[in-house]
Structure formats: C-alpha cells, structure tokens
Amino acid sequence: MRAPLSVAVVGLQGVGERYVRALDRLPQTELRWLYDDDARCRRQASACHPGATVSSRLGDVLGDDELDAVVVAVPFGQRAAIARRALEQGKHVLVALPAVSDASELHELHALAEERGRILALESGVCFSPAVDRLKSMIDDGVLGEVLYVQGVRYGDGGLAADEDVLLSLGAAELALVMHLLDDEPVSVSAHGEAYLAPRAVDVASCHLSFASGVAVHLHLSAVEPHARRELTVVGSAATAILDDRLPDRPLTMLSKLTRSGEVARRASGRTRFAECLMPVLEPGDGHGPECASFVAAVRLGRLPAKAARRATALVGVVDAPAEPSHVDVELGPPGHSGTRPSPFPAVRFGWRPGGASAVDTRCARMGARDIRGAAALRERLSRRRRRARASSSSCRTRP
C-alpha cells in the first residue's frame, strides 16, 4: 500500500478552508502543514486539525523535505509567487483559480514545473461539483439536443483587490467551467468592461465568446453587486438546463421542449413551449473533494489529464494582460458622446482573436490622471445633490 501524499495548504481563508476539509477527508493524503499569516485563522485551524503543523512562516513549510505537494489558496496577487517558490523547492502544486495575471507567468510556471519534473494544476472546484457533472452528462449524452448558446451571470460581493479585475477574479472560473462543459476552446472573444469602484480595475464586464463548435457564450461579470450569485444557462434544441447556486438543494433545473412521445411541445399559436421541468436529486458536495482526488491521481501518474492542461492554457490566453496598446479600442463617455474632453465614465472595449499558439490581444485600458480627477469630482457633486434632495424631502415630511 502506498504511503499517503503529504500536503500543505497555503492560505486558510475562503477557498483554502474548503481545501483543508476536502484533503482531511481523503485517505490518500496526509494534511502535514497549514499556513496563514492571520493569527485567528491559525488558532482555528490548530483546533480543528491537531494532526497538522500550523505555521506563519512560509519558508518552514516549503523547506520541509518530506512534504510532497502544496495547495495554494492565498489571495490572487500572491498565488503565482508562492507557486513558483513551491516548484523551486521540488513540490507538486495545485493553484486555485484565478492563478496568474498573464501568459508569461503561466509559461514560466509550466517551464519550471517541467524542469523540476513536478505537477502544476490550475483548477476550479466548481468543475467537479455533482451539479456540473450531471450537466456535462446531459450535454455529452445529447439530452439537451444541439447546444445553441450559453449564458452566464457571476456576481461577487467582496469587491476587488488593487491588483485584480473582474475578468481574473470571477471570469477565470466561469471560463474554465464553460470550457469544461463544452469540451471546447474559444476561437474569438470580445468584451466590454467598466471601472466603477476603482479607476484602475475593471469591476463590471460583459463577454462574448465564440467556440470552435459554433456555440456562442455570453457572460456578465460584476464585483459591485450586493450579493454573490452564479447562474449558467445552457440552451439546447431539445431542452434548456439552468445551473443556479442560489438553490443549494436543487442547483440544477432542466426544462424540456419534448413531450413523452418525443415530439416538440407547441402552443395553440404554433410557438414551442416547455413540456416539463425536472430538478434531479444530486449528491451533496462542493467539488473540492473530487478536485483534490484528481490532483493526487495526477501526482501518482506523473502527468495531468490532457484536457485539463489544454483548458489551463486556453483560459489564460483569453484573460491575458495587454500586449499592444494600439489594439485597445476605448470609448470614453456614454453612447453618443462627442468631443475630445475625457468623460468621467470610462467604458473599455477590448477583443482577442487567436493568431497562433500563444496569440493574445489586449485586455483593458487604464485611465489617466485627468479622467480620475473628473470621476472623483462628479461623484462628489452627485453625492451632494442626493444629500440635498434627502434633506429637502425630510423637511417636507416634517412640515405641519
């Protein structure tokens, strides 16, 4: 019998906590190290997992010669650097998406992993969840018929860090999910992004992707919504499937256009209608357990699944950093705006179309100092106007 794979989890908040629980349940792994720079998280981890060594010194974790693998779940901006340090120490590495900010970091990490003979996995736990497994089976088995298009909505309520934008923080996992479901890669991408909360980060984006199979994908990403949400609708010729995380007990719904006799249901007017609604019963789980088991299997085999490797490369190509500033198509101001004066409402349009193995195009544009000052001044004027309006309304209500 093989000895368990000794694993360290770097980052114990959010997704890191879920990785710890999943690894602790796997019989193939030994939870050896837990790292976080937050004292409260370390105390909680030490109480819940007394068999693991909890530390605030990353050098001690990565310098352990008996450690086999590292799971990196720190905040986005630190993931690439820690993954590089772990690979340099000869460890296998699993990095939670989003992992890197541009293709150069990915190529550097892949080259380092190949040089050291180690596994580098970039994964998202949602791709391994029971609901996604059932949805992929529906697509592969033809239950939905021919897939016509996919529409997704992803909201995050945590805002953005200074070094990330919504395409990387939310879009990376959604793109990985879509590519996993369709088993395909995009051939062209276009997007429109806007910066509302911070002048140097795109926090709302609408993306359109065209895949080689002809399927169109529309994604709306936002980090300014008051609540978190993930909804993905796969529209097929025979049925439509909806993946919605707001319904934890029944996250997957299928609306069929076919009657029990196999004919398309129609209204009296002749238009098609949905004949039945199905909500399959699924096994509980968040997908991190199967994700960690897949990583352990890849370490044992000495290679990643081919589909996972291609998906990681294509994913970073879509959300890669700017290459040529001349490729940026920027519209400053609302529709119909004319003149050369910069508008305080930056709207950035960008596109990407493959032209080779590593072909990427520009992703976003940055605001100048004049635009930033104008936006701040306008926000202040609007805030004063709203305060005056509220004060006026309050005085009218209290007047006898």
KOLTOR-586883 format. One record per residue (C-alpha): residue number from 0; residue in one letter; x, y, z. Coordinates in steps of 0.25 Angstrom, whole numbers, plus 2048, in hexadecimal, padded with zeros to 3 digits. Example, Ala and Ser with C-alpha at 12.3 -4.5 7.8 and 13.67 -1.06 7.14 Angstrom:
REM residues 2
SITE   seq   type     x     y     z
SITE     0      A   831   7EE   81F
SITE     1      S   837   7FC   81D
This chain:
REM residues 400
SITE   seq   type     x     y     z
SITE     0      M   800   800   800
SITE     1      R   805   80E   7FC
SITE     2      A   808   818   807
SITE     3      P   7FF   824   807
SITE     4      L   803   830   7FF
SITE     5      S   807   83B   809
SITE     6      V   801   848   806
SITE     7      A   802   857   80B
SITE     8      V   7F6   861   809
SITE     9      V   7FB   86F   808
SITE    10      G   7F0   879   80B
SITE    11      L   7E5   874   815
SITE    12      Q   7DA   87F   811
SITE    13      G   7CF   87D   808
SITE    14      V   7D2   872   7FD
SITE    15      G   7DE   86E   806
SITE    16      E   7D5   869   811
SITE    17      R   7CD   861   807
SITE    18      Y   7DA   85B   802
SITE    19      V   7DE   857   810
SITE    20      R   7D1   850   813
SITE    21      A   7D2   848   806
SITE    22      L   7E0   844   808
SITE    23      D   7DE   840   816
SITE    24      R   7D3   836   811
SITE    25      L   7DB   830   806
SITE    26      P   7E2   823   80B
SITE    27      Q   7ED   825   800
SITE    28      T   7F2   832   807
SITE    29      E   7F9   836   814
SITE    30      L   7F6   844   818
SITE    31      R   804   848   81C
SITE    32      W   805   857   81C
SITE    33      L   7FB   863   81D
SITE    34      Y   800   871   81B
SITE    35      D   7F9   87E   81C
SITE    36      D   7FE   88C   821
SITE    37      D   7F1   88E   829
SITE    38      A   7F2   88A   837
SITE    39      R   7E3   888   839
SITE    40      C   7E3   87E   82D
SITE    41      R   7EF   877   832
SITE    42      R   7E9   875   840
SITE    43      Q   7DC   870   83A
SITE    44      A   7E4   866   830
SITE    45      S   7EC   861   83C
SITE    46      A   7E0   85E   844
SITE    47      C   7D9   857   838
SITE    48      H   7E5   84F   833
SITE    49      P   7EE   84C   83E
SITE    50      G   7F6   842   836
SITE    51      A   7FB   84D   82C
SITE    52      T   806   857   830
SITE    53      V   801   865   82F
SITE    54      S   80B   870   82B
SITE    55      S   80C   87E   828
SITE    56      R   81A   87C   821
SITE    57      L   819   878   813
SITE    58      G   828   874   812
SITE    59      D   826   86A   81C
SITE    60      V   81A   864   815
SITE    61      L   821   863   807
SITE    62      G   82E   85F   80D
SITE    63      D   829   852   812
SITE    64      D   830   847   80A
SITE    65      E   825   83D   80E
SITE    66      L   81A   846   808
SITE    67      D   814   841   7FB
SITE    68      A   80A   84B   7F6
SITE    69      V   805   859   7F9
SITE    70      V   7F7   85F   7F6
SITE    71      V   7F8   86E   7F4
SITE    72      A   7EB   875   7F8
SITE    73      V   7F1   883   7FD
SITE    74      P   7EB   890   7F7
SITE    75      F   7EC   891   7E8
SITE    76      G   7F8   89A   7E7
SITE    77      Q   801   891   7EF
SITE    78      R   7FE   884   7E9
SITE    79      A   808   884   7DD
SITE    80      A   813   888   7E6
SITE    81      I   810   87D   7F0
SITE    82      A   80E   872   7E6
SITE    83      R   81C   876   7E0
SITE    84      R   822   874   7ED
SITE    85      A   81C   867   7EF
SITE    86      L   820   862   7E2
SITE    87      E   82E   867   7E4
SITE    88      Q   82E   85E   7F1
SITE    89      G   82A   852   7E9
SITE    90      K   81B   851   7ED
SITE    91      H   80F   84E   7E5
SITE    92      V   806   85A   7E5
SITE    93      L   7F7   85B   7E4
SITE    94      V   7F3   86A   7E2
SITE    95      A   7E4   86F   7E4
SITE    96      L   7DF   877   7D8
SITE    97      P   7E2   882   7D5
SITE    98      A   7F0   87F   7D6
SITE    99      V   7F8   888   7CD
SITE   100      S   7F7   896   7C7
SITE   101      D   7FD   894   7B9
SITE   102      A   802   889   7B0
SITE   103      S   811   88C   7B3
SITE   104      E   80F   888   7C1
SITE   105      L   808   87B   7BD
SITE   106      H   813   877   7B3
SITE   107      E   81D   87A   7BE
SITE   108      L   816   871   7C8
SITE   109      H   814   866   7BD
SITE   110      A   822   866   7B9
SITE   111      L   827   866   7C8
SITE   112      A   81D   85A   7CB
SITE   113      E   823   853   7BE
SITE   114      E   831   855   7C2
SITE   115      R   82F   850   7D0
SITE   116      G   826   845   7CC
SITE   117      R   81A   849   7D4
SITE   118      I   80B   84A   7D2
SITE   119      L   805   858   7D1
SITE   120      A   7F6   858   7D1
SITE   121      L   7ED   864   7CF
SITE   122      E   7DF   860   7D3
SITE   123      S   7D1   865   7D8
SITE   124      G   7C9   85D   7E2
SITE   125      V   7BC   860   7DB
SITE   126      C   7C0   858   7CF
SITE   127      F   7C0   84C   7D8
SITE   128      S   7B3   84E   7DF
SITE   129      P   7A7   844   7DD
SITE   130      A   79E   84E   7D6
SITE   131      V   7A9   851   7CC
SITE   132      D   7AC   842   7CA
SITE   133      R   79D   840   7C7
SITE   134      L   79C   84C   7BE
SITE   135      K   7A8   847   7B6
SITE   136      S   7A2   839   7B5
SITE   137      M   795   83F   7AF
SITE   138      I   79D   847   7A5
SITE   139      D   7A6   83B   7A1
SITE   140      D   79A   831   7A0
SITE   141      G   792   83B   797
SITE   142      V   787   83D   7A2
SITE   143      L   787   84C   79F
SITE   144      G   788   849   790
SITE   145      E   791   852   788
SITE   146      V   797   85D   791
SITE   147      L   793   86A   78B
SITE   148      Y   799   874   795
SITE   149      V   79D   876   7A3
SITE   150      Q   79A   882   7AC
SITE   151      G   7A1   884   7BA
SITE   152      V   7A0   88E   7C5
SITE   153      R   7AA   88F   7D0
SITE   154      Y   7AA   899   7DB
SITE   155      G   7B3   89B   7E7
SITE   156      D   7B0   8A3   7F3
SITE   157      G   7BE   8A4   7F8
SITE   158      G   7C3   8AF   7EF
SITE   159      L   7D1   8AF   7E8
SITE   160      A   7DF   8B0   7ED
SITE   161      A   7E8   8BB   7E8
SITE   162      D   7EF   8B1   7DF
SITE   163      E   7E4   8A9   7D8
SITE   164      D   7D8   8AC   7CF
SITE   165      V   7CB   8A4   7CE
SITE   166      L   7D0   89C   7C2
SITE   167      L   7DA   896   7CA
SITE   168      S   7D3   895   7D8
SITE   169      L   7C6   890   7D2
SITE   170      G   7C7   88D   7C3
SITE   171      A   7D3   883   7C5
SITE   172      A   7CA   879   7CC
SITE   173      E   7BE   87B   7C3
SITE   174      L   7C6   87A   7B6
SITE   175      A   7CC   86D   7BC
SITE   176      L   7BE   868   7BF
SITE   177      V   7B9   86B   7B1
SITE   178      M   7C5   864   7AA
SITE   179      H   7C3   858   7B3
SITE   180      L   7B5   857   7B0
SITE   181      L   7B6   859   7A1
SITE   182      D   7C3   851   7A0
SITE   183      D   7C8   85C   796
SITE   184      E   7D0   869   795
SITE   185      P   7CC   877   791
SITE   186      V   7D1   87C   783
SITE   187      S   7CD   88A   786
SITE   188      V   7CA   893   792
SITE   189      S   7C5   8A1   793
SITE   190      A   7C1   8A8   7A0
SITE   191      H   7BD   8B6   7A5
SITE   192      G   7C2   8BA   7B3
SITE   193      E   7BF   8C6   7BC
SITE   194      A   7C6   8CB   7C9
SITE   195      Y   7BC   8D0   7D3
SITE   196      L   7C3   8CE   7E1
SITE   197      A   7D2   8CF   7DE
SITE   198      P   7D7   8D7   7D2
SITE   199      R   7E2   8CC   7CF
SITE   200      A   7D9   8C0   7D0
SITE   201      V   7CE   8BB   7C7
SITE   202      D   7C3   8B7   7D0
SITE   203      V   7B8   8B4   7C6
SITE   204      A   7B9   8AD   7B9
SITE   205      S   7B1   8A7   7AE
SITE   206      C   7B8   89C   7A6
SITE   207      H   7B4   895   799
SITE   208      L   7BC   888   795
SITE   209      S   7BB   880   788
SITE   210      F   7BF   872   789
SITE   211      A   7C4   869   77E
SITE   212      S   7B8   861   77E
SITE   213      G   7AF   86D   77B
SITE   214      V   7AA   86F   789
SITE   215      A   7A9   87D   78E
SITE   216      V   7AB   880   79C
SITE   217      H   7A7   88D   7A3
SITE   218      L   7AC   890   7B1
SITE   219      H   7A8   89C   7BA
SITE   220      L   7B2   89E   7C6
SITE   221      S   7B1   8A8   7D1
SITE   222      A   7B8   8AB   7DE
SITE   223      V   7AF   8B6   7E3
SITE   224      E   7A2   8AF   7E5
SITE   225      P   79D   8AE   7F4
SITE   226      H   79C   89F   7F3
SITE   227      A   7A4   893   7ED
SITE   228      R   79E   88B   7E2
SITE   229      R   7A1   881   7D8
SITE   230      E   797   87D   7CD
SITE   231      L   79B   876   7C0
SITE   232      T   790   873   7B5
SITE   233      V   793   869   7AA
SITE   234      V   789   86A   79F
SITE   235      G   787   85E   796
SITE   236      S   77E   85A   78B
SITE   237      A   776   850   793
SITE   238      A   778   855   7A2
SITE   239      T   77E   860   7AA
SITE   240      A   786   85E   7B7
SITE   241      I   788   868   7C1
SITE   242      L   793   868   7CC
SITE   243      D   790   871   7D8
SITE   244      D   797   871   7E5
SITE   245      R   78C   879   7EC
SITE   246      L   785   86B   7ED
SITE   247      P   78F   863   7F4
SITE   248      D   785   857   7F6
SITE   249      R   781   857   7E7
SITE   250      P   78C   85F   7E0
SITE   251      L   789   858   7D2
SITE   252      T   77C   85A   7CA
SITE   253      M   779   854   7BD
SITE   254      L   76D   85A   7B4
SITE   255      S   76A   850   7A9
SITE   256      K   763   854   79C
SITE   257      L   760   846   799
SITE   258      T   753   83E   79D
SITE   259      R   754   830   7A1
SITE   260      S   751   82B   793
SITE   261      G   75E   833   78F
SITE   262      E   757   83E   787
SITE   263      V   759   84D   789
SITE   264      A   74E   853   792
SITE   265      R   747   85F   78C
SITE   266      R   73D   869   790
SITE   267      A   730   86B   788
SITE   268      S   737   877   781
SITE   269      G   741   86D   77C
SITE   270      R   74D   872   784
SITE   271      T   755   868   78C
SITE   272      R   753   867   79B
SITE   273      F   75A   85F   7A7
SITE   274      A   753   852   7A9
SITE   275      E   759   84E   7B7
SITE   276      C   762   853   7C2
SITE   277      L   76C   849   7C8
SITE   278      M   775   84C   7D4
SITE   279      P   77E   840   7D6
SITE   280      V   782   83C   7E4
SITE   281      L   791   83D   7E6
SITE   282      E   79B   838   7F0
SITE   283      P   79F   843   7FA
SITE   284      G   7AD   849   7F8
SITE   285      D   7B5   855   7F3
SITE   286      G   7BE   84F   7E9
SITE   287      H   7CB   851   7F1
SITE   288      G   7CC   843   7F5
SITE   289      P   7CC   83D   7E7
SITE   290      E   7D5   848   7E2
SITE   291      C   7DF   845   7ED
SITE   292      A   7DE   836   7EA
SITE   293      S   7E0   839   7DB
SITE   294      F   7ED   841   7DF
SITE   295      V   7F2   835   7E7
SITE   296      A   7F0   82C   7DC
SITE   297      A   7F7   835   7D2
SITE   298      V   803   835   7DC
SITE   299      R   803   826   7DD
SITE   300      L   802   824   7CE
SITE   301      G   80D   82F   7CB
SITE   302      R   804   837   7C2
SITE   303      L   7F8   840   7C1
SITE   304      P   7EC   83C   7B9
SITE   305      A   7ED   841   7AB
SITE   306      K   7E0   849   7AB
SITE   307      A   7E4   850   7B8
SITE   308      A   7F1   854   7B2
SITE   309      R   7EB   85A   7A5
SITE   310      R   7E0   861   7AD
SITE   311      A   7EA   868   7B6
SITE   312      T   7F2   86D   7AA
SITE   313      A   7E6   872   7A3
SITE   314      L   7E0   878   7AF
SITE   315      V   7EC   881   7B2
SITE   316      G   7EC   885   7A3
SITE   317      V   7DE   88A   7A4
SITE   318      V   7E1   893   7B0
SITE   319      D   7EF   897   7AD
SITE   320      A   7F5   8A4   7B0
SITE   321      P   7F6   8AF   7A5
SITE   322      A   800   8AC   79A
SITE   323      E   800   8B8   791
SITE   324      P   7FA   8C6   796
SITE   325      S   7F6   8C9   787
SITE   326      H   7EC   8BD   788
SITE   327      V   7E3   8C4   793
SITE   328      D   7D6   8C9   78E
SITE   329      V   7D2   8D3   799
SITE   330      E   7C4   8DB   799
SITE   331      L   7C4   8E6   7A3
SITE   332      G   7B6   8EA   7A7
SITE   333      P   7A8   8E6   7A5
SITE   334      P   7A3   8E2   797
SITE   335      G   7A2   8EE   78E
SITE   336      H   7AD   8F5   796
SITE   337      S   7B6   8FE   78D
SITE   338      G   7C1   907   78E
SITE   339      T   7CF   906   794
SITE   340      R   7CD   909   7A2
SITE   341      P   7CE   8FC   7AB
SITE   342      S   7C2   8F7   7B1
SITE   343      P   7C1   8F2   7C0
SITE   344      F   7BA   8E5   7BB
SITE   345      P   7C5   8DC   7B6
SITE   346      A   7C0   8D1   7AD
SITE   347      V   7CA   8C8   7A7
SITE   348      R   7C8   8BF   79C
SITE   349      F   7D3   8B4   798
SITE   350      G   7D4   8A8   790
SITE   351      W   7DC   89B   78D
SITE   352      R   7DD   892   781
SITE   353      P   7E7   887   780
SITE   354      G   7F2   888   776
SITE   355      G   7FC   87D   77B
SITE   356      A   7FF   874   786
SITE   357      S   801   880   790
SITE   358      A   7F9   88A   789
SITE   359      V   7F2   894   793
SITE   360      D   7ED   8A2   791
SITE   361      T   7EB   8AE   79B
SITE   362      R   7E2   8AC   7A7
SITE   363      C   7E0   8BA   7AD
SITE   364      A   7E4   8C9   7AD
SITE   365      R   7E8   8D2   7B8
SITE   366      M   7E2   8DF   7BC
SITE   367      G   7EB   8EC   7BC
SITE   368      A   7EC   8F5   7C8
SITE   369      R   7E3   8FF   7C1
SITE   370      D   7D8   8F4   7C0
SITE   371      I   7DA   8F0   7CF
SITE   372      R   7D8   8FE   7D4
SITE   373      G   7CC   901   7CB
SITE   374      A   7C5   8F4   7D0
SITE   375      A   7C8   8F7   7DF
SITE   376      A   7C3   906   7DD
SITE   377      L   7B6   900   7D6
SITE   378      R   7B4   8F6   7E1
SITE   379      E   7B5   901   7EC
SITE   380      R   7AB   90A   7E4
SITE   381      L   7A1   8FF   7E3
SITE   382      S   7A3   8FB   7F2
SITE   383      R   7A0   90A   7F6
SITE   384      R   794   90A   7ED
SITE   385      R   78E   8FE   7F3
SITE   386      R   790   903   801
SITE   387      R   789   910   7FE
SITE   388      A   77E   908   7F8
SITE   389      R   77C   8FF   804
SITE   390      A   77D   90B   80D
SITE   391      S   772   912   805
SITE   392      S   769   906   805
SITE   393      S   76B   905   814
SITE   394      S   767   913   817
SITE   395      C   75B   912   80F
SITE   396      R   756   905   816
SITE   397      T   758   90C   824
SITE   398      R   751   919   820
SITE   399      P   743   91A   826
